[in-house]
């Protein structure tokens, strides 16, 4: 490197550090084994393994009831819906539902025969969202929190921190 540009190099490292994806990632927690099964025992992973790996891992989630909404089940359901409803999620139309809301990202995807609504709370706090008239939500299908999806399909919807929901909707 250029020793006479140390200040510029330090600044560049700080800028890159703030934009790096690694701050939001940890090794995949495959099991309750050392290093979460991400790498062999005795090998130090390149990133720190999350402290909850003994209880939160793919092996434990595979053993859970398929009706439980674990992270694994959430992703399985999401991928199954994408495959099953390709006309909507891959080729369907996109309609933003509440473009002026700074906390909620909500949109509708639809084909000629079916539609889905996605609602995402991008904050660390509980927020209330007024379901827009054009959402026409029928039934909540899945979300990223465990438990039943017994929530409003019209009017006001309470979303927990970082909550994401998927619903069927009228076309």
C-alpha positions in Angstrom: 0.0 0.0 0.0 0.9 3.6 0.0 2.4 4.5 3.4 1.9 8.3 2.8 -1.9 7.8 2.4 -2.5 6.1 5.8 -5.4 8.5 6.6 -7.1 7.8 3.3 -6.6 4.0 3.8 -8.1 4.2 7.3 -11.0 6.2 6.0 -11.6 3.7 3.2 -11.5 0.8 5.7 -14.1 2.6 7.9 -16.4 3.2 5.0 -16.1 -0.4 3.7 -16.7 -1.6 7.3 -20.0 0.2 7.6 -21.2 -1.1 4.3 -20.1 -4.7 4.7 -22.7 -7.5 4.8 -20.7 -9.4 7.4 -22.1 -7.4 10.3 -25.5 -9.0 9.8 -24.3 -12.5 9.2 -23.2 -15.5 11.3 -22.2 -19.0 10.3 -25.2 -21.3 9.6 -26.2 -23.1 12.7 -26.6 -26.7 11.5 -26.5 -28.5 14.9 -25.8 -28.2 18.6 -22.2 -29.5 18.0 -19.2 -27.3 18.5 -19.1 -24.5 16.0 -22.8 -25.2 15.4 -21.7 -27.9 12.9 -20.6 -25.1 10.6 -17.0 -26.3 10.6 -15.2 -29.3 12.2 -14.6 -29.2 16.0 -11.3 -27.5 16.8 -11.4 -25.3 13.7 -12.1 -21.7 14.4 -14.8 -20.3 12.0 -13.9 -17.1 10.1 -16.9 -15.5 11.9 -18.2 -15.9 15.4 -21.0 -18.4 15.9 -24.1 -17.0 17.5 -24.4 -18.0 21.2 -27.8 -19.6 20.8 -26.6 -22.4 18.4 -27.2 -25.2 21.0 -30.9 -24.6 20.9 -31.5 -22.7 17.6 -30.2 -24.8 14.8 -31.4 -26.7 11.7 -31.2 -30.1 13.3 -33.5 -29.1 16.1 -35.9 -27.4 13.7 -36.1 -30.5 11.5 -37.4 -32.4 14.6 -40.2 -29.8 15.2 -43.8 -30.3 14.2 -44.4 -29.1 10.6 -47.1 -26.8 11.9 -44.5 -25.0 14.1 -43.2 -21.8 12.5 -39.5 -22.2 12.9 -37.0 -20.3 10.7 -36.6 -23.5 8.7 -40.4 -23.9 8.3 -40.7 -20.2 7.3 -38.2 -20.6 4.5 -39.7 -24.0 3.4 -43.1 -22.4 3.2 -41.8 -19.4 1.3 -40.0 -21.5 -1.3 -43.0 -23.9 -1.6 -45.3 -20.9 -2.2 -42.9 -19.5 -4.8 -42.8 -22.8 -6.7 -46.5 -23.4 -6.4 -47.6 -19.9 -7.3 -44.9 -19.1 -9.9 -47.4 -17.1 -12.0 -47.7 -14.7 -9.1 -44.3 -14.6 -7.4 -42.1 -14.9 -10.5 -44.2 -13.5 -13.4 -47.0 -11.6 -11.6 -47.6 -7.9 -11.4 -46.2 -5.9 -8.5 -48.2 -3.2 -6.8 -46.8 -1.1 -3.9 -49.6 -0.7 -1.3 -48.3 2.1 1.0 -45.5 4.0 -0.7 -45.4 6.8 1.8 -45.1 4.7 4.9 -41.5 4.8 6.3 -41.9 1.9 8.6 -43.9 -0.6 6.5 -43.0 -2.1 3.2 -46.3 -3.6 1.8 -47.0 -4.8 -1.7 -49.3 -7.0 -3.7 -48.3 -9.6 -6.3 -50.9 -11.0 -8.6 -51.6 -13.0 -11.7 -54.9 -13.1 -13.6 -56.2 -15.7 -11.2 -54.6 -15.2 -7.8 -52.9 -12.7 -5.6 -50.8 -12.4 -2.4 -49.9 -9.5 -0.1 -46.6 -9.1 1.7 -46.3 -6.8 4.7 -42.9 -6.1 6.3 -42.2 -4.1 9.4 -38.7 -2.6 9.0 -38.4 -1.3 12.5 -37.3 -2.5 15.9 -40.7 -1.5 17.4 -44.3 -2.6 17.2 -46.1 -0.6 14.6 -49.7 -0.3 13.5 -50.6 -0.4 9.8 -53.9 0.7 8.3 -54.5 -2.1 5.7 -55.1 -0.3 2.4 -58.4 -1.0 0.6 -56.6 -2.4 -2.5 -54.9 -5.1 -0.4 -58.1 -7.1 -0.2 -56.5 -9.7 2.2 -58.3 -13.0 2.5 -56.2 -15.1 4.8 -52.7 -14.9 6.4 -50.6 -17.8 5.1 -47.3 -17.4 7.0 -45.0 -15.1 8.9 -41.7 -15.0 10.6 -43.0 -15.2 14.2 -44.0 -18.5 15.8 -47.7 -19.0 16.6 -51.1 -18.7 15.0 -51.8 -16.1 12.3 -55.0 -14.9 13.9 -54.8 -11.2 12.9 -56.8 -8.6 11.1 -57.4 -8.8 7.4 -58.9 -5.3 7.2 -58.7 -2.1 9.3 -55.6 -1.8 11.6 -52.9 -4.5 11.7 -50.4 -4.6 14.6 -46.9 -5.8 13.5 -44.2 -6.8 15.9 -40.6 -5.7 15.5 -39.1 -6.9 12.2 -42.3 -8.9 11.5 -43.0 -10.1 8.0 -46.3 -11.6 6.8 -47.7 -13.2 3.7 -51.4 -13.4 2.9 -53.7 -14.6 0.1 -55.7 -11.8 -1.4 -58.5 -11.1 -3.9 -57.2 -10.4 -7.4 
